[in-house]
Amino acid sequence: MAEERIVLWGVPRILVRGDQRTPGSAEILTQLKQRQQAPLSLLTGLAEAEAVRQVSAVSLDRYLDLDIGGYGSDTPDRETLVDVVRSKVAAKYDQRVPSASVLVTDELVDVGAAVRRGVRVVAVSDDPSHLERLRCAGATHALSDLAATVDVLTAILD
């Protein structure tokens, strides 16, 4: 069995698009919560209040530990958001949390920062050329959306 992973999600566009949850997002979060104990949270350039508002508006907040997310209001330096999350996880969970992490994102700046910090990246974009840029930046997996639940779970948990 693979090591449990902290899974971080980008907002907007990955979990929420406009005022709707993205296809497959609730199913994937449900499956992850059932399969592992490691926390799920957010990593985004949005201010914490706006990120929480967006996921709460589509009832995805119940799957996420929003206290440990990395937000634009934590630091304007997107490069260090992964470090912010790690600090919050260490403070809240101490040694019970696995060291492995996965970021699911469509943000090029977040891919590079995550890869430099040893975080695996699952890139999601419906734009093939952007998806290729994400892959070239270091994304381990590249998917066009979250609708293929099995493929997304495999990418995250492998």
Contacts in CASP RR format, 6 or more apart in sequence:
PFRMAT RR
TARGET T0000
AUTHOR 0000-0000-0000
METHOD contacts of the structure
MODEL  1
MAEERIVLWGVPRILVRGDQRTPGSAEILTQLKQRQQAPLSLLTGLAEAE
AVRQVSAVSLDRYLDLDIGGYGSDTPDRETLVDVVRSKVAAKYDQRVPSA
SVLVTDELVDVGAAVRRGVRVVAVSDDPSHLERLRCAGATHALSDLAATV
DVLTAILD
2 157 0 8 1.000
2 158 0 8 1.000
3 98 0 8 1.000
3 100 0 8 1.000
4 36 0 8 1.000
4 37 0 8 1.000
4 38 0 8 1.000
4 98 0 8 1.000
4 100 0 8 1.000
5 36 0 8 1.000
5 38 0 8 1.000
5 98 0 8 1.000
5 100 0 8 1.000
5 101 0 8 1.000
5 102 0 8 1.000
5 120 0 8 1.000
5 156 0 8 1.000
5 157 0 8 1.000
6 38 0 8 1.000
6 39 0 8 1.000
6 40 0 8 1.000
6 41 0 8 1.000
6 85 0 8 1.000
6 89 0 8 1.000
6 97 0 8 1.000
6 98 0 8 1.000
6 100 0 8 1.000
6 101 0 8 1.000
6 102 0 8 1.000
7 32 0 8 1.000
7 38 0 8 1.000
7 39 0 8 1.000
7 40 0 8 1.000
7 41 0 8 1.000
7 101 0 8 1.000
7 102 0 8 1.000
7 103 0 8 1.000
7 104 0 8 1.000
7 156 0 8 1.000
8 40 0 8 1.000
8 41 0 8 1.000
8 42 0 8 1.000
8 43 0 8 1.000
8 69 0 8 1.000
8 70 0 8 1.000
8 82 0 8 1.000
8 85 0 8 1.000
8 101 0 8 1.000
8 102 0 8 1.000
8 103 0 8 1.000
8 104 0 8 1.000
8 105 0 8 1.000
8 119 0 8 1.000
9 15 0 8 1.000
9 40 0 8 1.000
9 41 0 8 1.000
9 42 0 8 1.000
9 43 0 8 1.000
9 64 0 8 1.000
9 103 0 8 1.000
9 104 0 8 1.000
9 105 0 8 1.000
10 42 0 8 1.000
10 43 0 8 1.000
10 44 0 8 1.000
10 103 0 8 1.000
10 104 0 8 1.000
10 105 0 8 1.000
10 106 0 8 1.000
10 107 0 8 1.000
10 110 0 8 1.000
11 42 0 8 1.000
11 44 0 8 1.000
11 46 0 8 1.000
11 51 0 8 1.000
11 54 0 8 1.000
11 55 0 8 1.000
12 18 0 8 1.000
12 44 0 8 1.000
12 46 0 8 1.000
12 54 0 8 1.000
13 22 0 8 1.000
13 106 0 8 1.000
14 22 0 8 1.000
14 25 0 8 1.000
14 104 0 8 1.000
14 105 0 8 1.000
14 106 0 8 1.000
14 124 0 8 1.000
14 146 0 8 1.000
15 21 0 8 1.000
15 22 0 8 1.000
15 25 0 8 1.000
15 29 0 8 1.000
15 54 0 8 1.000
15 55 0 8 1.000
15 58 0 8 1.000
15 60 0 8 1.000
16 22 0 8 1.000
16 25 0 8 1.000
16 54 0 8 1.000
16 55 0 8 1.000
16 57 0 8 1.000
16 58 0 8 1.000
16 60 0 8 1.000
19 57 0 8 1.000
19 58 0 8 1.000
20 58 0 8 1.000
21 58 0 8 1.000
21 59 0 8 1.000
21 60 0 8 1.000
22 145 0 8 1.000
22 146 0 8 1.000
23 145 0 8 1.000
23 146 0 8 1.000
23 147 0 8 1.000
24 145 0 8 1.000
24 146 0 8 1.000
24 147 0 8 1.000
24 149 0 8 1.000
24 152 0 8 1.000
25 60 0 8 1.000
25 146 0 8 1.000
26 59 0 8 1.000
26 60 0 8 1.000
26 63 0 8 1.000
27 149 0 8 1.000
28 146 0 8 1.000
28 149 0 8 1.000
28 152 0 8 1.000
28 153 0 8 1.000
28 156 0 8 1.000
29 40 0 8 1.000
29 60 0 8 1.000
29 63 0 8 1.000
29 64 0 8 1.000
30 63 0 8 1.000
31 149 0 8 1.000
31 153 0 8 1.000
32 40 0 8 1.000
32 63 0 8 1.000
32 153 0 8 1.000
32 156 0 8 1.000
33 40 0 8 1.000
33 63 0 8 1.000
35 153 0 8 1.000
35 157 0 8 1.000
36 157 0 8 1.000
38 97 0 8 1.000
38 98 0 8 1.000
38 100 0 8 1.000
39 64 0 8 1.000
39 65 0 8 1.000
39 68 0 8 1.000
39 89 0 8 1.000
39 93 0 8 1.000
39 97 0 8 1.000
40 63 0 8 1.000
40 64 0 8 1.000
40 65 0 8 1.000
41 64 0 8 1.000
41 65 0 8 1.000
41 66 0 8 1.000
41 67 0 8 1.000
41 68 0 8 1.000
41 69 0 8 1.000
41 70 0 8 1.000
41 85 0 8 1.000
42 51 0 8 1.000
42 55 0 8 1.000
42 64 0 8 1.000
42 66 0 8 1.000
42 69 0 8 1.000
42 70 0 8 1.000
42 71 0 8 1.000
43 69 0 8 1.000
43 70 0 8 1.000
43 81 0 8 1.000
43 82 0 8 1.000
43 85 0 8 1.000
43 103 0 8 1.000
43 105 0 8 1.000
43 110 0 8 1.000
43 114 0 8 1.000
44 51 0 8 1.000
44 70 0 8 1.000
44 71 0 8 1.000
44 72 0 8 1.000
44 81 0 8 1.000
45 51 0 8 1.000
45 71 0 8 1.000
45 72 0 8 1.000
45 78 0 8 1.000
45 81 0 8 1.000
46 54 0 8 1.000
46 71 0 8 1.000
46 72 0 8 1.000
47 71 0 8 1.000
47 72 0 8 1.000
47 73 0 8 1.000
48 66 0 8 1.000
48 69 0 8 1.000
48 70 0 8 1.000
48 71 0 8 1.000
48 72 0 8 1.000
48 73 0 8 1.000
48 74 0 8 1.000
49 73 0 8 1.000
51 66 0 8 1.000
51 71 0 8 1.000
52 61 0 8 1.000
52 66 0 8 1.000
55 61 0 8 1.000
55 64 0 8 1.000
55 66 0 8 1.000
65 92 0 8 1.000
67 88 0 8 1.000
67 92 0 8 1.000
68 85 0 8 1.000
68 88 0 8 1.000
68 89 0 8 1.000
68 92 0 8 1.000
68 93 0 8 1.000
69 84 0 8 1.000
69 85 0 8 1.000
69 88 0 8 1.000
70 81 0 8 1.000
70 84 0 8 1.000
70 85 0 8 1.000
70 88 0 8 1.000
71 81 0 8 1.000
71 84 0 8 1.000
72 78 0 8 1.000
72 81 0 8 1.000
74 81 0 8 1.000
74 84 0 8 1.000
75 81 0 8 1.000
75 84 0 8 1.000
78 107 0 8 1.000
78 109 0 8 1.000
78 110 0 8 1.000
78 113 0 8 1.000
79 109 0 8 1.000
79 113 0 8 1.000
79 116 0 8 1.000
80 113 0 8 1.000
81 110 0 8 1.000
81 113 0 8 1.000
82 101 0 8 1.000
82 103 0 8 1.000
82 113 0 8 1.000
82 114 0 8 1.000
82 117 0 8 1.000
82 119 0 8 1.000
83 117 0 8 1.000
85 101 0 8 1.000
86 101 0 8 1.000
89 97 0 8 1.000
90 97 0 8 1.000
100 120 0 8 1.000
101 114 0 8 1.000
101 118 0 8 1.000
101 119 0 8 1.000
101 120 0 8 1.000
102 119 0 8 1.000
102 120 0 8 1.000
102 121 0 8 1.000
102 122 0 8 1.000
102 156 0 8 1.000
103 110 0 8 1.000
103 111 0 8 1.000
103 114 0 8 1.000
103 119 0 8 1.000
103 120 0 8 1.000
103 121 0 8 1.000
103 122 0 8 1.000
104 121 0 8 1.000
104 122 0 8 1.000
104 124 0 8 1.000
104 152 0 8 1.000
104 156 0 8 1.000
105 111 0 8 1.000
105 114 0 8 1.000
105 121 0 8 1.000
105 122 0 8 1.000
105 123 0 8 1.000
105 124 0 8 1.000
105 134 0 8 1.000
106 123 0 8 1.000
106 124 0 8 1.000
106 125 0 8 1.000
106 130 0 8 1.000
106 134 0 8 1.000
108 130 0 8 1.000
108 133 0 8 1.000
108 134 0 8 1.000
108 137 0 8 1.000
110 121 0 8 1.000
111 121 0 8 1.000
111 123 0 8 1.000
111 134 0 8 1.000
111 137 0 8 1.000
111 138 0 8 1.000
111 139 0 8 1.000
112 121 0 8 1.000
112 137 0 8 1.000
112 138 0 8 1.000
114 120 0 8 1.000
114 121 0 8 1.000
115 121 0 8 1.000
115 137 0 8 1.000
115 138 0 8 1.000
120 140 0 8 1.000
121 134 0 8 1.000
121 138 0 8 1.000
121 139 0 8 1.000
121 140 0 8 1.000
121 141 0 8 1.000
122 139 0 8 1.000
122 140 0 8 1.000
122 141 0 8 1.000
122 142 0 8 1.000
122 143 0 8 1.000
122 152 0 8 1.000
122 155 0 8 1.000
122 156 0 8 1.000
123 131 0 8 1.000
123 134 0 8 1.000
123 135 0 8 1.000
123 139 0 8 1.000
123 141 0 8 1.000
123 142 0 8 1.000
123 143 0 8 1.000
124 142 0 8 1.000
124 143 0 8 1.000
124 144 0 8 1.000
124 145 0 8 1.000
124 146 0 8 1.000
125 131 0 8 1.000
125 134 0 8 1.000
125 142 0 8 1.000
125 144 0 8 1.000
126 144 0 8 1.000
126 145 0 8 1.000
128 144 0 8 1.000
131 142 0 8 1.000
131 143 0 8 1.000
131 144 0 8 1.000
132 142 0 8 1.000
134 142 0 8 1.000
135 142 0 8 1.000
140 155 0 8 1.000
141 155 0 8 1.000
143 151 0 8 1.000
143 152 0 8 1.000
143 155 0 8 1.000
146 152 0 8 1.000
END
